[in-house]
């Protein structure tokens, strides 16, 4: 239910990139913290809700292009996380640990 409140807010007040709203604004309006907002955004996206984002904030996507841009941003984040994981796994060798864990 709480996720739906966020989705409805975005759908009604933040339609399209031109109406993006900052995370801080959403946190204030919905009385939630930063981590909770990110969790809700994540859950909505996982369920297929067209919640997009830019450096300006979050919004309810109204075009495929808006969603495509967000997908590309997330792919870049994933690539960075994958690189960090590979680096940390390589560092494990210095601890005499196998890649699979202790």
LINQUI-V768789 format. One record per residue. N is the residue number from 1. RES is the residue in one small letter. PHI is phi in whole degrees, 0 to 359 (NA if undefined). PSI is psi in whole degrees, -180 to 180 (none if undefined). Layout:
BEGIN
n=N res=RES phi=PHI psi=PSI
n=N res=RES phi=PHI psi=PSI
END
This chain:
BEGIN
n=1 res=x phi=NA psi=-43
n=2 res=x phi=297 psi=-36
n=3 res=x phi=297 psi=-38
n=4 res=x phi=295 psi=-33
n=5 res=x phi=298 psi=-45
n=6 res=x phi=297 psi=-47
n=7 res=x phi=300 psi=-45
n=8 res=x phi=296 psi=-39
n=9 res=x phi=298 psi=-48
n=10 res=x phi=298 psi=-43
n=11 res=x phi=295 psi=-37
n=12 res=x phi=272 psi=-40
n=13 res=x phi=254 psi=-14
n=14 res=x phi=227 psi=49
n=15 res=x phi=278 psi=120
n=16 res=x phi=86 psi=157
n=17 res=x phi=304 psi=-36
n=18 res=x phi=295 psi=-16
n=19 res=x phi=249 psi=22
n=20 res=x phi=302 psi=146
n=21 res=x phi=233 psi=142
n=22 res=x phi=294 psi=157
n=23 res=x phi=301 psi=-41
n=24 res=x phi=299 psi=-39
n=25 res=x phi=296 psi=-44
n=26 res=x phi=297 psi=-41
n=27 res=x phi=301 psi=-44
n=28 res=x phi=293 psi=-48
n=29 res=x phi=293 psi=-33
n=30 res=x phi=259 psi=0
n=31 res=x phi=57 psi=49
n=32 res=x phi=228 psi=164
n=33 res=x phi=271 psi=172
n=34 res=x phi=301 psi=-48
n=35 res=x phi=297 psi=-41
n=36 res=x phi=296 psi=-41
n=37 res=x phi=300 psi=-47
n=38 res=x phi=298 psi=-40
n=39 res=x phi=297 psi=-44
n=40 res=x phi=295 psi=-43
n=41 res=x phi=301 psi=-45
n=42 res=x phi=300 psi=-48
n=43 res=x phi=298 psi=-42
n=44 res=x phi=298 psi=-45
n=45 res=x phi=298 psi=-41
n=46 res=x phi=298 psi=-30
n=47 res=x phi=275 psi=-1
n=48 res=x phi=95 psi=10
n=49 res=x phi=287 psi=136
n=50 res=x phi=281 psi=62
n=51 res=x phi=269 psi=114
n=52 res=x phi=250 psi=171
n=53 res=x phi=205 psi=156
n=54 res=x phi=221 psi=-175
n=55 res=x phi=295 psi=-22
n=56 res=x phi=280 psi=-20
n=57 res=x phi=143 psi=-163
n=58 res=x phi=260 psi=153
n=59 res=x phi=199 psi=164
n=60 res=x phi=272 psi=112
n=61 res=x phi=295 psi=139
n=62 res=x phi=242 psi=-3
n=63 res=x phi=225 psi=157
n=64 res=x phi=297 psi=-35
n=65 res=x phi=299 psi=-39
n=66 res=x phi=297 psi=-41
n=67 res=x phi=291 psi=-41
n=68 res=x phi=301 psi=-43
n=69 res=x phi=299 psi=-42
n=70 res=x phi=294 psi=-41
n=71 res=x phi=300 psi=-45
n=72 res=x phi=298 psi=-40
n=73 res=x phi=298 psi=-44
n=74 res=x phi=294 psi=-36
n=75 res=x phi=296 psi=-38
n=76 res=x phi=295 psi=-40
n=77 res=x phi=298 psi=-45
n=78 res=x phi=300 psi=-42
n=79 res=x phi=298 psi=-40
n=80 res=x phi=294 psi=-41
n=81 res=x phi=294 psi=-42
n=82 res=x phi=300 psi=-41
n=83 res=x phi=296 psi=-41
n=84 res=x phi=295 psi=-41
n=85 res=x phi=298 psi=-46
n=86 res=x phi=300 psi=-42
n=87 res=x phi=296 psi=-43
n=88 res=x phi=292 psi=-37
n=89 res=x phi=296 psi=-38
n=90 res=x phi=295 psi=-37
n=91 res=x phi=294 psi=-28
n=92 res=x phi=302 psi=-31
n=93 res=x phi=301 psi=-33
n=94 res=x phi=291 psi=-18
n=95 res=x phi=264 psi=0
n=96 res=x phi=70 psi=28
n=97 res=x phi=251 psi=144
n=98 res=x phi=289 psi=159
n=99 res=x phi=299 psi=-31
n=100 res=x phi=287 psi=-13
n=101 res=x phi=123 psi=-180
n=102 res=x phi=293 psi=none
END
